[in-house]
Amino acid sequence: MAGIPKNKLHWFIAGFLFLLLVMLSLLSDGYYGGADNISHYLISRYAFRHPHLFLYAWGRPLYTIISAPFAQFGLPWVKLLNVLLGVMTALVTFRIAGLLKIKQPYLVMIFVCFTPLYFMMMPTALTEILFSFVLVLSVFLYLRSNFIASALVISFLPFARTEGFILLPLFLLALVWARQYRAIPFLAAGVIFFSLLGWHYYHDIFWVITQFPYPVNYQHPIYNKAGSIWHFLQSRNETLGLPLEILFLGGIATMVLELFSRDREVRHRVYFLIFLVLGPFLLYLAFHSVLYWKAMGGSLGLERVLAAVMPLTALVALKGYASLENILGKNRYVGGVFMTMIIAIVVVTPFMNNKIPFPLSPEEKTVREAAGWVKTSPFAGRLIFYTDNNVPYYLGTDPWQKNPATSYLFGDAKYLDTIPAGSLLVWDAHFGANESKVPADSLLASRHLQVIRYFRPGQPWFTFGGYFYECYVAVALPHGTAADNFTIRDSLRESMDANNRVATIYRNSFENQGDIPNPACISSSIVHRGKMAYRMDELTEFSPGICQPVSALPQRPDNTGIVVSLYVNMPESNSSQKTMLVISFEHRNKPYSYTAVNLNDLKLRKGKWDRVRLEADIPAFFSPQDLLKVYIWNPAKQLFYMDDVQVDLVREGI
């Protein structure tokens, strides 16, 4: 950088950051923040075709308006927009640092873009980056004494993200403090503009309030789990990162000391820094902490919301850096080494905390596979009902199109029977079981639908609500016909395991006397296949299974796991009891890898045969004499039946 003029350095840094982030975005199959990326993209993508989407409150109207032109070219272009907004935010923070006379202001651009959370959030289709840009731009305009422009810009903040409403009073106080009373009415400009814009569509001048997308005076019916009030502070390593956290705390300490400075100008700049930078960050942090603590507003405690104010923390961290630089003295060599060290640590931190380029999650991979199958199957072109917005994204269908409709977001199990015959339902365990209110049991028990395909991640994955993640494709049957979906599901799962099987190391159908350690436990009246099954009751604490040295395992390729599958018939389940299916690797009778599931937690059908499956990674062994054990532990002596037990080595893959 030695050959770059000082007054051009910030442009060089901005260009480098933009190119780096664009490259990472293009190399990433996935994106931070999950399916909300796709929901925002779809709203923006089809807003010109369905103009009411520009006013859809959940989509954030300001974000939709700005991103819609980019969305016409695909999701990568919306991610490009966010990268551009993020780099522009860094440039504006550089200007703010200059106005506040903080040393080495160009460093704040690196601090902004390499704050771990902000770094991951820039190449997304989420709204926090636009929020941060609007926020820092309004701070910059205020410090430039463009008070009316500042008030006008900040008035649109709630339409980038609804939390903007809580920051408007802070800017009102800032204008009063500066005695800029003429600018105060402009704080209402955003609300007035969008109220008038949506009046014609909603027939309600107060639609900004009445269409508010989050519960205010009641708890969300699904997202209502309270968390710790310290949740966001406890996740600071993932959001802020340790290097910037140290500098941030140093910045706060410096600001406190400067409040008592004899230099009036120094004190004045600190007032601005506290009121317009640290204050909005702390208020925003406190707001989300209370929401999650009290289970209000549908808060899930998602760390990503803090990205909206992360550039403010970078400014405070720069203040801390400047203070440390002063302590080191004016030696240029020492200062250069210190700066290089700080830049290197800050830049490396996001790469240490995250998997970059960002991959698709197991859920996203699975639903993409399901949608891909539909697209190339004989059912392609049929009306699709779905529970995850990734489905219309991967199918390329317009969810809002009518006459003829191509796809519909489905909601509520009580409407399963209304799906037109021949149509498809693509159901997933995340959104299907939660937001769409269709538990897996309701889908499988439906007499109107027949499961035709089944998908799951390569390794077990548990999603929101504690559900094992899986995806079903079902076709609606003509009235008067019915299907046994539980049997179909078990058959599809068994077929999938067979396709991934490397070797079978244990099989027991209990048809041979030699396979039954206790003949008194034989059942011939309740069986799955064949003539006999095994009965577990008050006499049996441990089931038949495996206990063998790991040296006896067959040679296997890399990326191999172990799966135990069996059929279970449980006359009564009791969630307070533990009946554990176990895969254990032990060294000198002490487990070092223990995977288990409670059969009572699996929602097995009463008195019916259901297939149960448990998968585990194969760990590094301590010695060839280590033992592999697979069994059911029944300490409560619960009554149930088991049949067709099989243990396989399988190929893993996510």
C-alpha positions in Angstrom: 0.0 0.0 0.0 3.1 2.2 0.1 2.5 3.5 -3.4 -1.2 4.4 -2.8 -1.9 8.1 -2.0 -3.3 8.4 1.5 -6.4 10.2 0.3 -7.1 7.3 -2.1 -6.4 4.5 0.3 -10.0 4.0 1.4 -11.1 3.5 -2.2 -8.4 0.9 -2.7 -9.6 -0.9 0.4 -13.2 -0.7 -0.6 -12.4 -2.1 -4.1 -10.4 -5.0 -2.6 -13.2 -5.8 -0.1 -15.8 -5.8 -2.8 -13.9 -8.1 -5.1 -13.0 -10.5 -2.2 -16.6 -10.7 -1.0 -18.1 -11.1 -4.5 -15.6 -14.0 -5.2 -16.6 -15.7 -1.9 -20.3 -15.2 -2.7 -19.9 -16.8 -6.1 -17.9 -19.7 -4.7 -20.5 -20.4 -2.0 -23.3 -22.8 -2.7 -25.1 -21.7 0.5 -25.7 -18.6 2.5 -25.8 -17.6 6.1 -29.3 -17.3 7.7 -31.1 -20.2 6.1 -34.4 -20.2 4.2 -35.2 -16.6 5.0 -32.8 -15.7 2.2 -35.0 -17.5 -0.3 -38.2 -16.0 1.2 -36.8 -12.5 0.7 -35.5 -13.3 -2.7 -38.9 -14.7 -3.9 -40.7 -11.6 -2.7 -38.3 -9.4 -4.5 -38.2 -11.6 -7.6 -41.9 -11.5 -8.2 -42.7 -8.1 -6.8 -43.0 -6.5 -10.3 -45.4 -9.2 -11.3 -47.4 -8.9 -8.1 -47.0 -5.3 -6.9 -48.6 -5.9 -3.6 -45.4 -7.7 -2.6 -43.7 -4.3 -2.5 -45.9 -3.6 0.6 -45.6 -7.0 2.2 -44.6 -6.1 5.8 -42.6 -9.2 6.5 -40.5 -8.7 3.4 -39.5 -5.2 4.6 -40.8 -2.8 1.9 -37.6 -0.7 1.6 -35.5 -3.8 1.1 -38.0 -5.2 -1.5 -38.0 -1.9 -3.4 -34.2 -1.7 -3.6 -33.6 -5.4 -4.2 -36.3 -6.1 -6.7 -34.4 -4.9 -9.8 -31.4 -7.1 -8.8 -33.7 -10.1 -8.1 -34.8 -10.2 -11.7 -31.3 -11.6 -12.6 -31.3 -14.3 -9.8 -30.3 -14.8 -6.2 -26.5 -14.2 -6.9 -27.4 -10.6 -7.9 -29.3 -10.0 -4.7 -26.3 -11.2 -2.7 -24.2 -8.9 -4.9 -26.4 -6.0 -3.8 -25.9 -6.8 -0.1 -22.1 -7.0 -0.7 -22.3 -3.6 -2.3 -24.3 -2.2 0.6 -21.9 -3.7 3.1 -18.9 -2.1 1.4 -20.7 1.2 1.1 -21.5 1.0 4.9 -17.8 0.5 5.5 -17.0 3.6 3.4 -19.5 5.7 5.4 -18.1 4.5 8.7 -14.7 5.6 7.4 -16.2 9.1 6.9 -17.7 9.0 10.3 -14.4 8.1 11.9 -12.8 11.0 10.1 -15.5 13.5 11.3 -14.9 12.3 14.9 -11.1 12.6 14.3 -10.4 9.0 15.3 -6.9 8.0 14.2 -6.3 5.6 11.3 -10.0 5.9 10.1 -9.4 3.6 7.1 -8.9 0.7 9.5 -12.6 0.8 10.4 -13.5 -0.4 6.9 -11.5 -3.6 7.6 -13.1 -3.9 11.1 -16.6 -3.5 9.6 -16.2 -6.1 6.8 -14.3 -8.6 8.9 -16.5 -8.5 11.9 -17.4 -12.3 11.9 -21.1 -11.9 11.8 -21.1 -9.0 9.3 -18.6 -10.9 7.1 -21.0 -13.8 6.9 -24.1 -11.7 6.4 -22.9 -9.6 3.5 -23.2 -12.3 0.8 -26.9 -13.0 1.7 -30.4 -11.9 0.7 -31.2 -10.7 4.2 -32.2 -7.3 5.4 -29.7 -6.5 8.2 -27.1 -5.1 5.8 -29.5 -2.5 4.3 -30.5 -1.6 7.9 -26.9 -1.0 8.8 -26.3 1.2 5.8 -29.4 3.4 6.4 -28.3 3.7 10.1 -24.7 4.7 9.5 -25.7 7.0 6.6 -28.1 8.9 8.9 -25.3 9.2 11.6 -22.9 10.5 9.0 -25.4 13.1 7.7 -26.1 14.2 11.3 -22.4 14.7 12.0 -22.1 16.7 8.7 -24.9 19.0 10.1 -27.3 17.8 7.4 -30.0 17.4 10.0 -33.0 17.4 7.7 -31.4 14.8 5.4 -30.4 12.7 8.4 -33.9 12.8 9.8 -35.3 11.9 6.4 -33.0 8.9 5.9 -33.5 7.5 9.4 -37.3 7.8 9.0 -37.1 4.9 6.5 -35.1 2.7 8.9 -38.2 0.8 10.1 -39.0 -0.3 6.6 -35.5 -1.9 6.2 -36.2 -3.7 9.5 -39.0 -3.1 12.0 -36.6 -2.6 14.9 -35.9 0.8 13.4 -38.9 2.1 15.3 -37.0 1.8 18.6 -34.1 4.0 17.3 -36.3 6.8 16.1 -36.7 8.3 19.6 -32.9 8.3 20.0 -32.5 10.5 16.9 -35.4 12.7 18.1 -33.4 13.4 21.3 -30.3 14.0 19.2 -32.1 16.6 17.1 -33.5 18.3 20.2 -30.0 18.3 21.8 -28.7 20.0 18.7 -31.7 22.4 18.7 -32.6 21.3 15.2 -36.4 21.6 15.6 -37.1 22.1 11.9 -35.7 18.6 11.2 -37.9 16.8 13.7 -41.1 16.5 11.4 -39.0 14.7 8.8 -38.6 11.8 11.2 -42.2 10.9 10.2 -41.5 11.0 6.5 -41.0 7.2 6.1 -44.1 6.3 7.9 -46.2 8.9 6.0 -44.8 7.8 2.7 -45.5 4.1 3.1 -48.8 4.7 4.8 -50.0 6.6 1.8 -48.4 4.1 -0.6 -50.3 1.2 1.0 -53.5 3.0 1.6 -55.0 2.1 -1.8 -54.1 -1.6 -1.5 -55.0 -2.2 2.2 -57.8 0.3 2.3 -56.3 1.2 5.7 -54.2 4.3 6.3 -52.8 2.7 9.4 -51.7 -0.5 7.6 -48.1 0.0 8.9 -49.5 -0.8 12.4 -52.3 -3.2 11.6 -50.2 -5.3 9.2 -47.2 -5.4 11.6 -45.7 -8.9 11.0 -44.8 -9.8 14.6 -46.9 -10.4 17.7 -46.8 -7.5 20.1 -49.4 -8.2 22.8 -49.4 -12.0 22.6 -46.8 -14.8 22.2 -46.1 -16.4 18.8 -47.9 -19.8 18.6 -44.7 -21.5 17.5 -41.7 -19.4 18.3 -42.4 -18.8 21.9 -39.4 -20.4 23.8 -37.8 -18.0 26.2 -34.0 -17.8 26.4 -31.4 -16.2 28.6 -31.2 -12.5 28.7 -27.5 -12.9 28.3 -27.8 -15.0 25.1 -26.5 -12.4 22.7 -23.6 -11.4 24.9 -22.7 -15.1 25.3 -22.5 -15.4 21.5 -20.2 -12.5 21.1 -17.3 -14.7 19.9 -19.5 -15.6 16.9 -20.8 -12.1 16.3 -18.0 -9.7 17.2 -15.0 -12.0 17.6 -12.4 -11.9 20.4 -10.0 -9.4 18.7 -12.6 -6.8 18.0 -14.3 -7.5 21.4 -11.0 -6.5 23.1 -10.7 -3.3 21.0 -14.4 -2.6 21.6 -14.0 -2.7 25.4 -10.9 -0.6 25.0 -12.9 1.9 23.1 -15.5 2.1 25.8 -12.9 2.6 28.4 -11.3 5.4 26.3 -14.6 7.1 25.8 -15.3 7.1 29.6 -11.9 8.7 30.2 -12.4 11.3 27.5 -15.7 12.4 29.1 -13.5 14.0 31.8 -11.1 15.6 29.4 -10.3 19.3 29.8 -10.4 19.7 26.1 -14.0 20.8 25.3 -13.7 19.5 21.6 -12.6 16.1 22.8 -15.6 15.9 25.2 -17.9 17.1 22.4 -16.8 14.3 20.0 -17.2 11.7 22.7 -20.8 12.9 23.3 -21.5 12.3 19.6 -19.8 8.9 19.7 -21.8 7.8 22.8 -25.1 9.2 21.6 -25.1 8.3 17.9 -22.8 5.2 17.9 -22.6 3.3 21.2 -26.2 4.3 22.3 -28.0 2.8 19.2 -26.0 -0.4 19.5 -26.7 -0.9 23.2 -30.4 0.0 22.8 -30.7 -2.5 19.9 -28.8 -5.2 21.8 -31.0 -4.6 24.9 -34.2 -4.7 22.8 -33.4 -8.1 21.3 -32.1 -9.5 24.6 -35.4 -8.7 26.3 -37.5 -10.0 23.4 -35.7 -13.4 23.6 -35.8 -13.4 27.4 -39.5 -12.8 27.5 -40.3 -14.9 24.4 -41.9 -11.9 22.7 -42.3 -10.9 19.1 -41.6 -14.5 17.9 -37.9 -14.0 18.8 -35.7 -17.1 18.2 -32.6 -15.5 19.6 -31.0 -15.5 16.1 -27.6 -13.9 16.3 -27.8 -12.6 12.8 -30.1 -9.7 13.8 -27.1 -8.1 15.5 -25.5 -7.6 12.0 -27.7 -4.6 11.7 -25.6 -2.7 14.2 -22.2 -4.4 13.9 -20.7 -1.4 12.0 -21.3 0.7 15.1 -19.2 -1.7 17.2 -16.4 -1.4 14.6 -16.3 2.4 15.2 -16.0 1.9 18.9 -13.3 -0.8 18.3 -11.4 1.7 16.2 -11.5 4.1 19.1 -9.9 1.4 21.2 -7.3 0.7 18.6 -6.4 4.4 18.5 -5.9 4.4 22.3 -3.6 1.4 22.2 -1.6 3.0 19.4 -1.1 6.1 21.5 0.2 3.9 24.4 2.8 2.4 22.1 4.2 5.8 21.3 5.2 7.4 18.0 7.8 4.8 16.9 6.8 4.2 13.3 8.2 0.6 13.3 6.4 -0.4 16.4 3.2 1.2 15.2 3.5 -0.5 11.8 4.0 -3.9 13.4 1.1 -3.4 15.7 -1.2 -2.3 12.9 -0.2 -5.3 10.7 -0.8 -7.7 13.6 -4.2 -6.3 14.4 -5.3 -6.4 10.7 -4.1 -10.0 10.3 -5.9 -11.2 13.4 -9.1 -9.4 12.5 -9.1 -10.6 8.9 -8.3 -14.3 9.9 -11.0 -14.5 12.7 -14.1 -15.0 10.4 -12.3 -17.8 8.5 -11.5 -19.5 11.8 -15.1 -19.2 13.1 -16.9 -20.3 10.0 -16.9 -22.7 7.1 -16.0 -20.5 4.0 -17.1 -20.7 1.2 -20.4 -21.1 2.9 -22.1 -24.4 2.1 -25.8 -25.3 1.9 -27.1 -26.7 5.2 -28.1 -30.4 5.3 -31.8 -29.2 5.2 -31.2 -27.1 2.1 -29.4 -29.9 0.4 -32.2 -32.3 1.2 -35.0 -30.1 0.0 -33.0 -29.3 -3.2 -32.7 -33.0 -3.9 -36.4 -33.4 -3.4 -37.3 -30.5 -5.7 -34.8 -31.8 -8.2 -36.5 -35.1 -8.2 -39.9 -33.6 -8.8 -38.6 -31.5 -11.6 -37.3 -34.5 -13.6 -40.0 -37.0 -12.5 -43.2 -38.0 -14.3 -45.0 -35.7 -11.9 -43.2 -32.6 -13.3 -45.6 -29.8 -14.2 -48.3 -30.8 -11.7 -49.6 -28.4 -9.1 -47.2 -28.3 -6.2 -48.1 -27.7 -2.5 -45.0 -27.1 -0.4 -43.9 -26.2 3.2 -40.4 -24.8 2.5 -39.9 -21.8 0.2 -36.8 -23.5 -1.2 -39.2 -25.7 -3.2 -40.6 -23.0 -5.6 -37.1 -21.5 -5.7 -35.5 -24.7 -7.0 -38.5 -25.5 -9.2 -38.5 -22.0 -10.7 -42.3 -21.5 -10.0 -44.1 -18.3 -9.0 -45.8 -19.0 -5.6 -48.2 -16.1 -6.2 -49.3 -17.0 -9.7 -53.0 -17.7 -10.1 -55.1 -18.9 -13.1 -53.4 -21.3 -13.5 -51.5 -21.7 -10.2 -48.3 -23.6 -10.2 -47.4 -23.8 -6.5 -49.0 -23.0 -3.1 -47.5 -22.6 0.3 -49.5 -25.1 2.4 -50.6 -24.6 5.9 -52.5 -26.7 8.5 -53.0 -30.4 8.6 -56.8 -30.1 8.7 -56.7 -29.1 5.0 -54.7 -32.1 3.8 -57.9 -33.6 2.3 -58.5 -30.5 0.2 -55.4 -31.0 -2.0 -56.7 -31.7 -5.5 -56.2 -35.3 -6.7 -53.0 -35.7 -8.7 -51.3 -32.7 -7.1 -48.1 -33.1 -5.1 -47.2 -32.1 -1.5 -43.5 -31.6 -0.8 -43.2 -31.6 3.0 -40.2 -31.0 5.2 -39.7 -31.5 8.9 -38.6 -28.0 9.7 -41.3 -25.7 8.2 -43.8 -28.4 7.6 -43.9 -29.6 11.2 -43.7 -26.0 12.6 -45.0 -23.1 10.5 -47.3 -25.2 8.3 -48.7 -27.1 11.3 -48.4 -30.5 9.6 -46.7 -33.0 11.9 -45.2 -36.0 10.1 -47.8 -38.3 11.7 -50.6 -36.2 10.3 -49.2 -36.5 6.8 -48.5 -40.2 7.1 -52.0 -40.9 8.6 -53.7 -39.1 5.8 -55.9 -41.4 3.7 -55.9 -38.8 0.9 -52.1 -38.7 0.3 -49.7 -41.4 -0.8 -46.0 -40.9 -0.1 -44.0 -41.6 -3.3 -40.5 -40.4 -2.4 -38.5 -39.9 0.8 -35.3 -37.8 1.4 -33.1 -37.2 4.3 -29.6 -35.8 5.0 -26.6 -38.1 4.6 -26.1 -37.9 8.4 -28.8 -37.5 11.1 -29.9 -33.9 11.4 -32.3 -32.5 14.0 -34.1 -29.4 13.1 -36.2 -26.8 15.0 -38.6 -28.4 17.5 -36.3 -31.4 18.0 -37.6 -33.2 14.9 -35.4 -35.5 12.9 -35.1 -33.7 9.5 -36.6 -35.5 6.5 -38.6 -34.6 3.4 -41.5 -36.4 1.8 -43.1 -36.1 -1.6 -46.7 -37.3 -1.6 -49.4 -37.4 -4.3 -53.0 -36.6 -3.6 -55.2 -39.7 -4.4 -58.7 -39.7 -5.9 -61.4 -39.9 -3.3 -62.3 -43.5 -2.4 -58.6 -44.7 -2.5 -56.2 -44.9 0.3 -52.5 -45.8 1.1 -50.6 -47.1 4.1 -48.0 -44.4 4.3 -46.3 -45.8 7.4 -45.5 -49.0 5.6 -44.4 -47.1 2.5 -42.2 -44.8 4.6 -40.5 -47.8 6.3 -40.0 -49.4 2.9 -38.5 -46.3 1.4 -36.2 -45.8 4.4 -35.1 -49.5 4.2 -34.4 -49.1 0.5 -32.3 -45.9 1.1 -30.2 -47.7 3.7 -29.7 -50.6 1.3 -28.4 -48.2 -1.4 -25.9 -46.7 1.1 -24.8 -50.1 2.6 -21.2 -51.0 2.6 -21.4 -54.2 4.7 -23.8 -55.9 7.1 -22.2 -56.9 10.3 -25.2 -58.2 12.2 -28.7 -59.5 11.3 -31.3 -61.1 13.6 -34.8 -62.0 12.5 -35.3 -64.2 15.6 -36.4 -67.1 13.3 -33.6 -69.4 14.5 -33.4 -70.8 18.0 -29.7 -70.0 18.1 -30.4 -66.3 17.6 -32.5 -66.1 20.8 -30.6 -66.0 24.1 -33.8 -66.5 26.1 -36.5 -68.8 24.6 -39.0 -67.5 27.1 -38.9 -64.1 25.2 -40.1 -65.5 21.9 -43.3 -64.0 20.5 -45.2 -65.9 17.8 -48.4 -64.0 18.0 -47.0 -60.4 17.5 -44.5 -60.5 14.7 -43.3 -58.2 11.9 -42.1 -60.7 9.3 -41.8 -64.5 9.5 -43.1 -66.5 12.5 -41.3 -65.0 15.5 -40.3 -61.8 17.1 -38.5 -60.9 20.4 -40.4 -59.8 23.5 -38.9 -57.3 25.9 -40.6 -57.1 29.3 -40.1 -57.2 33.0 -37.6 -60.1 32.6 -35.3 -58.4 30.0 -33.2 -55.4 30.7 -30.9 -55.9 27.7 -31.8 -57.0 24.3 -29.8 -59.3 22.0 -27.3 -57.3 20.0 -23.6 -56.9 19.2 -20.6 -57.1 21.5 -17.4 -57.6 19.4 -13.9 -56.2 19.1 -13.5 -53.4 16.6 -10.8 -55.4 15.0 -13.5 -57.7 13.7 -15.1 -54.9 11.7 -14.6 -55.4 7.9 -12.3 -53.1 6.0 -14.3 -50.1 4.9 -13.8 -46.9 2.8 -13.5 -43.5 4.3 -16.6 -41.5 5.3 -18.3 -44.6 6.7 -20.8 -44.7 9.6 -22.7 -47.4 11.4 -26.5 -47.8 11.4 -28.7 -50.0 13.4 -32.3 -50.6 12.2 -35.1 -52.7 13.6 -38.8 -52.9 13.8 -40.5 -52.1 17.1 -44.0 -52.7 18.3 -44.8 -50.8 21.5 -48.3 -51.4 23.0 -47.9 -48.3 25.3 -45.3 -45.5 25.3 -44.3 -43.6 28.4 -42.2 -40.4 27.9 -41.0 -40.6 31.5 -39.3 -43.9 30.9 -36.0 -44.6 29.2 -35.8 -47.4 26.8 -32.6 -46.7 24.9 -31.3 -48.0 21.6 -27.6 -47.7 21.9 -24.4 -47.7 19.8 -21.4 -47.6 22.0 -17.6 -47.9 21.4 -15.7 -48.8 24.6 -12.1 -49.0 25.7 -11.6 -51.1 28.8 -15.3 -51.1 29.4 -15.5 -47.3 29.4 -17.5 -45.7 26.5 -15.7 -43.0 24.5 -18.4 -42.8 21.8 -22.0 -43.2 22.9 -25.0 -42.6 20.7 -28.5 -43.4 21.9 -32.1 -42.6 21.4 -35.1 -43.2 23.7 -37.8 -45.2 21.9 -40.4 -43.4 23.9 -39.4 -40.1 22.3 -40.0 -41.4 18.7 -43.8 -41.1 18.7 -44.2 -44.7 17.6 -47.7 -45.8 16.8 -49.5 -47.7 19.6 -49.5 -51.4 18.9 -48.1 -51.0 15.3 -44.8 -52.0 13.8 -42.5 -49.0 13.1 -39.0 -49.0 11.8 -36.5 -47.4 14.1 -33.1 -46.3 13.0 -30.0 -45.0 14.8 -26.8 -43.8 13.1 -23.4 -43.0 14.6 -20.0 -42.0 13.3 -17.2 -44.5 13.7 -14.6 -42.9 16.0 -10.8 -43.3 16.0 -10.1 -46.4 18.0 -7.8 -46.5 21.1 -6.9 -50.1 20.4 -8.0 -53.1 18.3 -9.4 -54.7 21.4 -12.0 -51.9 21.9 -15.5 -53.1 21.8 -18.5 -52.2 19.6 -21.8 -52.7 21.4 -25.3 -52.3 19.9 -28.3 -53.1 22.1 -31.5 -51.9 23.7 -31.3 -51.0 27.3 -34.6 -51.4 29.1 -34.1 -50.4 32.7 -37.8 -49.8 33.4 -38.6 -53.3 32.1 -41.1 -51.8 29.6 -43.1 -54.2 27.4 -42.5 -54.0 23.7 -41.6 -56.3 20.7 -38.7 -56.1 18.3 -38.0 -57.8 15.0 -35.6 -57.8 12.0 -32.6 -56.2 13.7 -29.8 -55.2 11.4 -26.5 -53.4 11.8 -24.7 -52.0 8.8 -21.7 -50.0 7.8 -23.0 -47.3 5.5 -21.6 -44.5 3.3 -22.1 -41.1 5.0 -22.5 -37.8 3.2 -23.8 -34.3 3.9 
